[in-house]
Amino acid sequence: MARTDGVRGKTPNLSGTTTEGGQLFRHVAGGEALYAETFVAQNALPDDPTPVPLLTTPLDSWHRRHGARMVPFAGYAMPVLYDLTGDLGARCRGGVMAEHLHTRKAAGLFDVSHMGQAFLSGTGVADALEHLVPGDIAGLKPWRQRYTLLTNEAGGIIDDLMVAKLADDRLFVVVNASRKEVDFTHFAASLPDGIHIGVLEGRGLLALQGPQAAAVIARLAPEAVKLPFMGFGAVDIGGIGCFVSRSGYTGEDGFEISVPGSDTEALADLLVAQPEVVPIGLGARDSLRLEAGLCLYGNDLDELTSPVEAGLTWVIGKRRKLSWDFPGGLLMRDQLDNGTTRHRVGILPDGRTPARAQTTIVADDGTEAGIVTSGGFGPSVNQPIAMGYVRKDLAHDGARLNLIVRGKTLPATVVPLPFVPHRYHR
Amino acid sequence: MASKSADKRFTKDHEWVLLDGDIATVGITDYAQEQLGDLVHIELPELERAVTEGEACAVAESVKAASDVYSPLAGKIVEINETIVEDPSIVNSDAEGEGWFFRLELDDPETFEALLDQDGYDELLETL
């Protein structure tokens, strides 16, 4: 067992379900509870009326002051959208549509402090983490970051995460809010004794995304703009010591900034004081990532879905394909050799009716073809868009599908992802 | 907000109803459009469809979610507002006017009296 610090008492109850925007986000309960507090929460009677109090990010009152509509998400009170007034209102009136379009045109500030941040330290930490992920972590250069997956022995996905290397014996990881407890429990159980897991509870994480994000960062932290896509650095912004990566979840150029909890408000204030920037809620975060064809854990990825089915085989490092020595590796090799029964595809409905997650997909001959895992309206493409899993014979561009929405059959076409071209800084 | 009218009634599901003879014009309230956010798609019932009180017969979709719109009273659909299908944003900009959804020939115009009046609806909003 590796040593773990910092998570005590603040981990949300992940075993429930929350409904957000009419979509059911499933949180798969898993792993043994590490601590007494969470043990109690997980074992509460199903009809226990005592509500689990929502956790808050360091920007909770900041959001409320800026006109946010707060909703529960992964155990946290989070802004789904803003009703912006004053200077910010002059830049963008707020609301999912306007916030989305503002991010694609200028720059948006996202509070993603609900996500899990941790240092993994110790001699051989990269090799140790490679036992849990298919990515090449040993070959990752210092001050570079990589997207990877925690996989299980059945070839399913426990979570998707970012791993940055600060030094050969020090990694920084960012995991999904809804999977924090599962992931950190998994790390503690699976990483060797010499690896220390330092969970950064209460730390802020802000994302600045959009074509003008670089101009904003150039003004505030000129050295950070030198970061290439997926570069990582320790940078002062307005006198605040931050970790900055050039990455994001919108398909746009942008930065993710890890900041001490007590400095998060000051950094948010500094960023929205820049004329390009307004705060953006979870609603637009979801429509932006869907247009960019990026997966949402719990919707598009889960423990029963393999990276091969999800079209994420590019995360398997070239060196890792020599030995396939990661959880589910041999199964994935078999899937690559022999194909899978289903594959993640982009779906464009013919008409104006959005097809939401869990919409059934049928083939023209009426046979079952698959299921939509993320779906809604794409403000930048100005039409409904979706992603889902369809059976192998229909998983090619141009294939015709039928979506069953409220009992009606809506024709749709399989299309390449993303819906909006990525504009990363290469 | 539209002007307060004595003939305008409301449901607890946030529909408004205006009565003219036995024809009721129905839409969603300004409060409802604000809660739903930017609408991107509207589905309206077919003409001549008979609906019961509380029956889901239209759908308002925002970027994030689909919401049912219920018939406030029993009757028959006699007119639908195709303009809001072409441009759903009209419901956001003028929910209680140009953004009406459909017109209903009431089975029993007396039933209109049982709906919430403006004061009753305002009281409901106070509790939300």
Chai-1 contact restraints between the chains, C-beta under 6 A:
chainA,res_idxA,chainB,res_idxB,connection_type,confidence,min_distance_angstrom,max_distance_angstrom,comment,restraint_id
A,G21,B,K64,contact,1.0,0.0,6.0,A-B,restraint_1
A,G21,B,A65,contact,1.0,0.0,6.0,A-B,restraint_2
A,G22,B,A65,contact,1.0,0.0,6.0,A-B,restraint_3
A,G95,B,G37,contact,1.0,0.0,6.0,A-B,restraint_4
A,G95,B,D38,contact,1.0,0.0,6.0,A-B,restraint_5
A,V96,B,G37,contact,1.0,0.0,6.0,A-B,restraint_6
A,V96,B,D38,contact,1.0,0.0,6.0,A-B,restraint_7
A,V96,B,V63,contact,1.0,0.0,6.0,A-B,restraint_8
A,M97,B,D38,contact,1.0,0.0,6.0,A-B,restraint_9
A,G283,B,K64,contact,1.0,0.0,6.0,A-B,restraint_10
A,S287,B,V63,contact,1.0,0.0,6.0,A-B,restraint_11
A,R352,B,H41,contact,1.0,0.0,6.0,A-B,restraint_12
A,T353,B,H41,contact,1.0,0.0,6.0,A-B,restraint_13
A,P354,B,E61,contact,1.0,0.0,6.0,A-B,restraint_14
A,G376,B,V63,contact,1.0,0.0,6.0,A-B,restraint_15
A,F377,B,V40,contact,1.0,0.0,6.0,A-B,restraint_16
A,F377,B,V63,contact,1.0,0.0,6.0,A-B,restraint_17
